[in-house]
Amino acid sequence: MDANADTMPTNALIRLISAGDDRAAAIGAPDREWLTYGALRDLTANTVSALNRLGVGRNDRVAIVLPNGPEMAVAFVAIAAGATTAPLNPAYRGDEFRFYLDDLGAKALVVEHGSTSQAMQIARDLSIPVFELSAAPGGPAGSFTLQGAPTGATPEEIGFAEPDDTALVLHTSGTTSRPKIVPLSHANICSSARHIAATLALTPSDRCLNVMPLFHIHGLIAAVLSTLSAGASISCTPGFNALKFFPWLEAVAPTWYTAVPTMHQAILSRAGRNQDIVTANPLRLIRSSSSSLPPQVMAELEATFAAPVIEAYGMTEAAHQMASNPLPPAERKPGTVGLAAGPEIAIMDEAGALLDQGAIGEVVIRGPNVTSGYENNPKANAEAFSDGWFHTGDQGQIDADGYLSLTGRLKEIINRGGEKISPREVDEVLMDHPAVEQVVTFAQPHDKLGEDVAAAVVLRDGEDTDAQAIRDFAREHLADFKVPRTVVFLDEIPKGATGKLQRIGLAEKLGLA
């Protein structure tokens, strides 16, 4: 542990990375030398000093466009320790980079040495300085130097960030509206990281295999920061690849990994031919978050890996985790997202009254990991916050044991002639059909009912069925008004950048609107 930890800001990133022993492994990559905690702390201090010399200080925004891997993980930590990070998806096109760089008011852009990203030209068009990150040749995973021309400005505040400083800014997905800027303070992200570490009982002996993108809250907080807060180690891959997952498992020997359901399903599709690797490299747990995990997939994961699957519930505005199923011997309830695991959780009606256990309403939260509000968006803040509670936009209920079940996004609930239908309920029924590999239920416009039920289905390899058979199966388990009137068979269901299945807008994408 860092000898100067007692003098560091208490709920800030620089304090969070003081947990590990100087010589302990912190951040690595498959088949590369580990970066130790001592080296991580030195690199962080050097990066903050370099940023200050280049004219970037506390709360100045640094956009980061780097590929997944240990350099991205370390850059996030090191830059956030003294400035505000804004990780962007490297796959964005020019117009997208222009929107985000302008909207963020970025003070600088960080790219890898030799990058050909369109972000560089856009930054120059916007007079945003570009800093190049050069990985240390032959050095430990994640080690780098940062170079660039000074911005010409003297930072107002230099040195390490304080708890109330903004560590991270991300945009909401913007599925139904203009993306909103979510600022997250050091206190927000450090609180969430520690909540996750406590939920998973992480210790310095744990090792995470990260396959999540590091421009997204899930990978940044649930994988990277939760690990570092426990003094544990994390191996960062170039991104998710089902073909490489099992070789990585063998090379890294992790104790856990976290992913979205579509990734878990892709892993399961190749698990049978890699059972020797699974057996030789036992996992302590598997975590799933960012979208609902079908109970059938949870059961198959647990049977395949002989490890508990911990489903959690998170969102950007909460610096990720809000609820989680607990570790054994406590009960894991498939189909629920578990118990409150950080912020306080309640269910609220449309009038703003808190509801009793078992009642269905909107999920609301409050706690130290929740953003203080969207940036420059008073209308969104007025809609999202009331009496100290943040409205998640999710519909759900809490049972007598305190477990939260989500019935769907309020904007995704299908309104079929006044009948409200949860797409998730239909998904879970159709997943029991022996020929179905994946399914996403969504609203299809209807001239008389307003909306009707549709489902996009991916079949298992070698299986065959038709739309009528799917509807007949659904009718055995669901009321007639919930049965999909349209069933579309696809080779792959459209996903977002983080692997989440997309319900909203799917009818338009498939030509059904």
C-alpha positions in Angstrom: 0.0 0.0 0.0 1.2 3.5 -0.8 2.9 5.1 2.2 1.3 8.5 1.4 -2.2 7.1 1.3 -3.2 8.9 4.5 -2.6 12.3 2.9 -4.6 11.5 -0.3 -8.2 12.7 -0.8 -10.4 10.1 0.7 -13.1 9.3 -1.9 -11.0 9.9 -5.0 -9.3 7.7 -7.6 -5.8 8.3 -6.3 -6.8 6.9 -2.9 -8.7 4.0 -4.5 -5.5 2.7 -6.3 -3.6 2.8 -3.0 -5.1 -0.6 -2.0 -2.7 -2.9 -3.7 0.8 -3.8 -2.5 3.6 -2.1 -4.5 4.8 -5.4 -6.0 1.4 -6.9 -6.5 0.0 -7.3 -10.1 -2.5 -4.6 -11.0 -3.2 -4.5 -14.7 -2.2 -6.9 -17.4 -3.1 -8.5 -20.7 -3.0 -12.1 -21.9 0.6 -13.2 -22.4 2.1 -9.8 -21.3 4.0 -8.8 -18.2 1.9 -7.3 -15.4 1.9 -3.7 -14.4 2.4 -3.6 -10.6 0.5 -1.3 -8.2 3.7 0.6 -7.5 4.2 1.2 -11.2 0.6 2.1 -11.7 0.8 4.7 -8.9 4.0 6.1 -10.3 2.6 6.2 -13.8 -0.6 8.0 -12.6 1.4 10.6 -10.8 3.6 11.2 -13.9 0.5 11.4 -16.1 -1.1 14.0 -13.9 2.1 16.1 -13.9 2.4 15.7 -17.7 -1.2 16.8 -18.2 -0.6 19.9 -16.0 2.5 20.8 -18.0 0.4 20.5 -21.2 -2.2 22.8 -19.8 -4.8 20.3 -18.5 -5.9 20.4 -14.9 -8.7 19.2 -12.6 -12.2 19.2 -14.2 -10.7 19.8 -17.7 -12.2 17.3 -20.1 -9.9 14.9 -21.9 -11.6 12.7 -24.6 -10.0 9.3 -25.0 -10.1 7.3 -28.2 -8.1 4.2 -27.6 -8.6 0.5 -28.4 -9.6 -1.9 -25.7 -6.6 -3.2 -23.7 -4.4 -2.4 -20.7 -3.3 1.0 -22.1 -6.9 2.1 -22.2 -7.5 0.9 -18.7 -4.4 2.6 -17.3 -5.1 5.8 -19.3 -8.6 6.0 -17.8 -7.3 5.7 -14.3 -4.2 7.9 -14.7 -6.0 10.7 -16.6 -9.0 10.7 -14.3 -6.8 11.1 -11.3 -6.1 14.7 -12.3 -8.6 15.6 -15.0 -12.0 14.5 -16.3 -12.1 11.5 -18.7 -14.5 11.2 -21.6 -13.9 7.8 -23.3 -15.4 7.5 -26.8 -16.1 4.5 -28.9 -13.2 4.1 -31.4 -15.7 2.8 -33.9 -17.5 6.1 -34.2 -17.4 7.9 -37.6 -16.5 11.5 -38.2 -19.9 13.0 -37.6 -20.3 11.2 -34.4 -16.8 12.3 -33.1 -17.7 15.9 -34.1 -20.9 15.7 -32.1 -19.4 14.3 -29.0 -16.1 16.3 -28.9 -18.1 19.5 -29.4 -20.9 18.6 -27.0 -18.3 17.7 -24.3 -16.3 20.8 -24.6 -13.1 18.7 -24.7 -9.9 20.4 -23.7 -7.8 17.7 -25.4 -8.0 14.4 -27.2 -5.8 11.4 -26.4 -5.2 8.8 -29.2 -2.6 6.0 -29.6 0.7 6.8 -31.3 0.2 6.2 -35.1 -3.6 6.4 -34.8 -5.6 7.0 -38.0 -8.8 7.7 -36.2 -11.1 10.3 -37.8 -11.3 11.8 -34.3 -7.9 13.4 -34.9 -9.0 15.5 -37.8 -12.3 16.4 -36.2 -10.3 17.6 -33.1 -8.1 19.8 -35.2 -11.1 21.2 -37.0 -12.5 22.1 -33.5 -9.0 23.5 -32.4 -8.8 20.7 -29.8 -5.1 19.7 -29.0 -4.3 16.0 -29.8 -2.0 14.1 -27.3 -0.4 10.9 -28.4 -0.1 7.9 -26.0 2.9 5.7 -26.8 3.0 2.3 -25.2 6.4 1.6 -23.6 8.1 -0.9 -25.9 8.8 -4.1 -24.1 7.4 -2.7 -20.9 4.7 -4.0 -18.7 1.1 -4.1 -20.0 -0.5 -0.6 -19.8 2.7 1.4 -19.4 2.9 4.5 -21.6 4.1 8.0 -22.1 1.9 11.0 -23.1 3.2 13.6 -25.5 1.7 16.6 -27.2 1.9 20.4 -27.7 0.7 22.5 -24.7 -2.8 23.8 -25.0 -1.5 27.3 -24.3 -3.7 27.7 -21.2 -2.6 27.4 -17.6 -4.8 25.1 -15.6 -6.8 26.7 -12.9 -6.4 23.7 -10.5 -3.6 21.2 -10.8 -2.6 18.1 -9.0 -4.8 15.2 -7.9 -8.5 15.5 -8.1 -10.8 15.9 -5.1 -13.9 13.8 -4.3 -16.3 16.3 -5.8 -14.4 16.8 -9.0 -15.8 15.2 -12.1 -13.9 12.0 -12.9 -15.9 10.7 -15.9 -18.4 12.0 -18.3 -20.4 9.7 -20.5 -23.4 10.2 -22.8 -26.6 8.3 -22.4 -27.5 6.1 -25.4 -29.9 8.6 -26.9 -32.2 5.8 -28.1 -35.3 8.0 -27.9 -33.8 11.5 -27.5 -30.7 13.5 -27.9 -27.9 11.9 -25.8 -27.6 13.5 -22.4 -24.2 14.2 -20.7 -23.8 12.3 -17.4 -21.1 13.7 -15.2 -19.8 11.3 -12.5 -17.7 12.6 -9.6 -14.8 10.8 -8.0 -17.1 10.1 -5.0 -19.7 8.5 -7.4 -17.3 6.2 -9.2 -15.3 5.2 -6.2 -18.4 4.5 -4.1 -19.8 2.3 -6.9 -16.4 0.4 -7.3 -16.4 -0.4 -3.6 -20.0 -1.5 -3.7 -19.2 -4.0 -6.5 -16.1 -5.2 -4.7 -18.1 -5.8 -1.5 -20.9 -7.5 -3.4 -18.5 -9.9 -5.1 -16.2 -10.2 -2.0 -13.2 -9.4 -4.0 -9.8 -9.8 -2.4 -6.2 -9.3 -3.6 -6.1 -12.9 -4.7 -8.9 -12.3 -7.3 -8.1 -11.8 -11.0 -10.7 -10.4 -13.5 -10.7 -11.2 -17.2 -12.1 -8.1 -18.9 -13.9 -8.6 -22.2 -16.1 -5.5 -21.8 -15.5 -2.3 -23.9 -13.7 0.3 -21.9 -15.7 3.3 -23.3 -18.7 2.0 -21.3 -19.6 2.3 -17.6 -19.8 -1.5 -17.1 -16.2 -2.3 -18.1 -14.7 0.9 -16.5 -16.4 0.5 -13.1 -17.5 -3.1 -12.7 -14.3 -4.6 -14.1 -11.4 -2.1 -13.8 -12.2 0.0 -10.7 -13.8 -2.7 -8.6 -10.7 -4.8 -9.1 -8.3 -2.0 -8.2 -10.3 -1.0 -5.1 -9.7 -4.5 -3.8 -6.0 -4.6 -4.5 -6.8 -7.4 -7.0 -5.6 -7.8 -10.6 -7.3 -7.4 -14.0 -6.2 -8.7 -17.4 -7.6 -6.6 -20.3 -8.3 -8.2 -23.7 -8.5 -6.3 -27.0 -12.3 -6.7 -26.7 -14.8 -9.5 -26.7 -14.1 -12.4 -29.0 -15.9 -15.7 -28.5 -13.2 -17.6 -30.5 -10.4 -16.3 -28.2 -12.3 -16.4 -24.9 -11.2 -19.9 -23.9 -7.5 -19.4 -24.9 -7.6 -16.2 -22.7 -9.2 -18.2 -19.9 -6.3 -20.6 -20.1 -3.6 -17.9 -20.4 -4.9 -15.6 -17.6 -6.5 -18.1 -15.1 -9.0 -15.6 -13.8 -11.3 -16.0 -10.9 -14.1 -14.2 -12.5 -15.4 -12.2 -15.5 -18.3 -9.8 -16.1 -20.2 -9.5 -19.4 -23.6 -8.8 -21.0 -26.0 -11.6 -21.7 -25.2 -11.8 -25.5 -21.6 -12.4 -24.7 -22.4 -15.1 -22.2 -24.5 -16.8 -24.9 -21.7 -16.6 -27.4 -19.3 -18.1 -24.8 -21.8 -21.0 -24.1 -22.0 -21.7 -27.8 -18.3 -22.7 -27.8 -18.0 -24.1 -24.3 -18.7 -27.7 -25.2 -15.5 -28.0 -27.3 -13.4 -26.2 -24.6 -14.5 -28.1 -21.5 -10.9 -29.2 -20.7 -9.9 -25.5 -20.4 -13.0 -24.8 -18.3 -12.3 -27.6 -15.9 -8.6 -26.7 -15.6 -9.3 -23.0 -14.9 -12.2 -22.9 -12.4 -14.0 -19.6 -11.9 -15.1 -18.4 -8.5 -18.0 -16.5 -10.0 -19.5 -15.1 -13.3 -21.2 -11.7 -13.3 -23.8 -10.5 -15.7 -25.2 -7.0 -16.1 -26.4 -4.2 -18.5 -29.4 -6.1 -19.7 -31.7 -8.9 -18.5 -30.2 -12.4 -18.3 -32.6 -15.1 -19.4 -33.0 -17.6 -16.5 -32.3 -20.4 -19.1 -28.9 -18.8 -19.9 -28.1 -18.4 -16.2 -28.8 -22.1 -15.6 -26.6 -23.2 -18.5 -23.7 -21.0 -17.4 -23.8 -22.4 -13.9 -23.9 -25.9 -15.2 -21.1 -25.3 -17.7 -18.7 -23.5 -15.4 -19.7 -24.9 -12.0 -19.7 -21.4 -10.7 -22.4 -19.1 -9.4 -23.8 -16.5 -11.8 -24.4 -13.1 -10.2 -26.8 -11.0 -12.1 -26.6 -7.3 -11.3 -28.5 -4.2 -12.3 -26.7 -1.0 -13.4 -26.9 2.2 -15.4 -24.6 5.1 -16.3 -26.4 7.6 -14.0 -25.6 5.3 -11.0 -22.0 4.9 -11.9 -23.1 1.4 -12.8 -24.3 -0.9 -10.0 -27.6 -0.4 -8.2 -28.7 -4.0 -7.3 -27.1 -7.4 -7.4 -27.9 -11.0 -6.5 -25.7 -12.1 -3.6 -23.0 -14.7 -3.5 -23.7 -18.1 -2.1 -24.8 -19.2 0.4 -27.3 -16.4 0.1 -30.1 -17.1 -2.4 -29.7 -16.1 -6.0 -33.1 -15.6 -7.6 -33.1 -16.2 -11.4 -35.2 -13.6 -13.1 -34.4 -10.9 -10.5 -31.5 -8.5 -10.3 -31.2 -9.1 -6.6 -30.9 -6.9 -3.6 -30.0 -3.2 -3.3 -26.2 -3.2 -3.6 -25.1 0.3 -3.1 -27.8 2.9 -3.4 -31.2 2.8 -1.7 -33.9 1.4 -4.0 -37.7 1.9 -3.9 -40.7 1.6 -6.2 -42.7 4.8 -7.0 -46.1 5.4 -8.6 -46.8 8.0 -11.2 -47.9 10.5 -8.6 -44.5 10.2 -6.7 -45.7 8.1 -3.8 -43.5 5.2 -2.7 -45.2 1.8 -3.0 -45.4 -1.3 -0.8 -43.6 -4.6 -1.5 -45.0 -6.4 -4.4 -46.5 -3.4 -6.1 -45.4 -2.6 -9.7 -44.1 0.9 -10.4 -41.0 2.8 -11.4 -37.7 1.9 -9.9 -36.1 4.9 -8.1 -32.7 5.2 -6.4 -30.7 7.5 -4.2 -27.2 7.1 -2.8 -23.5 8.2 -3.0 -22.9 6.6 -6.5 -25.8 8.5 -8.2 -25.0 11.5 -10.5 -26.0 14.9 -9.2 -27.7 15.6 -12.5 -27.5 15.8 -16.2 -25.3 18.6 -17.6 -27.0 21.7 -19.0 -30.4 19.9 -19.2 -32.9 21.3 -16.7 -35.8 19.7 -18.4 -34.3 16.2 -18.1 -33.3 16.9 -14.5 -36.8 18.0 -13.6 -38.1 14.7 -15.0 -35.4 12.5 -13.5 -35.2 13.8 -9.9 -37.8 14.2 -7.3 -37.5 14.5 -3.5 -33.9 13.2 -3.7 -34.8 10.2 -5.8 -33.5 9.5 -9.3 -36.1 8.0 -11.7 -34.4 5.1 -13.5 -37.1 4.7 -16.2 -37.4 1.0 -15.4 -40.5 -0.7 -14.2 -40.3 -3.3 -11.5 -41.3 -4.6 -8.1 -39.6 -5.7 -4.9 -40.6 -8.9 -3.2 -40.9 -9.7 0.5 -37.3 -10.7 0.6 -36.1 -7.4 -0.9 -35.3 -8.9 -4.3 -35.9 -6.5 -7.3 -37.6 -7.8 -10.4 -37.6 -5.7 -13.5 -40.6 -5.9 -15.8 -39.1 -3.7 -18.5 -38.2 -0.2 -19.5 -41.2 2.1 -19.2 -40.4 3.3 -22.8 -40.3 -0.3 -24.0 -43.6 -1.5 -22.4 -45.9 -2.5 -25.3 -49.3 -0.8 -25.2 -51.6 -3.0 -27.2 -55.0 -1.3 -27.2 -54.6 -0.4 -23.5 -53.2 -3.7 -22.5 -49.6 -3.2 -21.1 -47.3 -6.0 -22.0 -43.7 -6.5 -20.6 -41.4 -7.6 -23.5 -39.2 -9.3 -21.0 -42.0 -11.6 -19.9 -42.5 -12.7 -23.5 -38.8 -13.1 -24.0 -38.5 -15.5 -21.1 -41.4 -17.7 -22.4 -40.0 -17.9 -25.9 -36.5 -18.8 -24.6 -38.0 -22.0 -23.3 -38.7 -23.1 -26.9 -36.2 -25.8 -27.7 -35.3 -24.3 -31.1 -34.7 -20.7 -29.8 -31.2 -19.4 -29.2 -32.0 -15.7 -28.7 -35.2 -13.6 -28.8 -36.1 -10.0 -28.4 -39.7 -8.9 -28.1 -40.6 -5.4 -29.3 -43.5 -3.1 -30.2 -44.7 -3.0 -33.8 -47.0 -0.1 -34.8 -50.6 -1.1 -35.4 -53.2 1.1 -37.1 -56.1 0.2 -34.7 -54.4 -0.9 -31.5 -51.6 1.6 -31.5 -49.0 -1.1 -30.9 -48.9 -4.9 -31.3 -46.4 -7.5 -30.1 -43.6 -8.7 -32.4 -40.5 -10.9 -31.8 -37.2 -11.3 -33.5 -35.8 -14.8 -33.1 -32.4 -16.5 -33.7 -32.6 -20.3 -33.9 -30.1 -22.7 -32.4 -27.7 -24.3 -34.9 -29.4 -27.2 -36.7 -32.9 -26.3 -35.5 -35.8 -25.4 -37.7 -39.3 -24.1 -36.9 -41.7 -21.5 -38.2 -43.6 -18.5 -37.0 -46.8 -20.4 -36.3 -45.0 -22.9 -34.2 -43.5 -20.1 -32.1 -46.9 -18.4 -31.7 -48.5 -21.8 -30.7 -45.8 -22.3 -28.1 -46.3 -18.8 -26.7 -50.1 -19.3 -26.6 -49.6 -22.3 -24.2 -47.9 -20.0 -21.6 -49.3 -16.5 -22.3 -52.6 -14.8 -22.5 -53.6 -14.4 -26.2 -53.0 -10.6 -26.2 -49.3 -11.2 -25.3 -48.7 -13.6 -28.1 -46.5 -12.1 -30.9 -48.5 -11.4 -34.0 -45.3 -11.0 -36.0 -42.3 -13.4 -35.7 -39.1 -12.5 -37.6 -36.3 -15.0 -38.0 -32.8 -13.5 -38.1 -29.2 -14.8 -38.2 -28.3 -12.1 -35.7 -30.3 -9.6 -33.7 -29.1 -6.0 -33.9 -27.0 -5.0 -30.9 -25.6 -1.8 -29.5 -21.9 -1.0 -29.1 -21.7 -2.8 -25.8 -23.5 -6.0 -27.0 -27.0 -5.1 -25.6 -29.9 -6.2 -27.7 -31.9 -3.2 -29.0 -35.7 -3.2 -28.6 -36.4 0.5 -29.2 -36.4 1.2 -32.9 -36.2 -2.5 -33.9 -39.5 -2.3 -35.8 -38.1 0.4 -38.0 -34.8 -1.4 -38.5 -36.6 -4.5 -39.7 -39.0 -2.6 -41.9 -42.1 -3.4 -39.8 -43.0 0.3 -39.0 
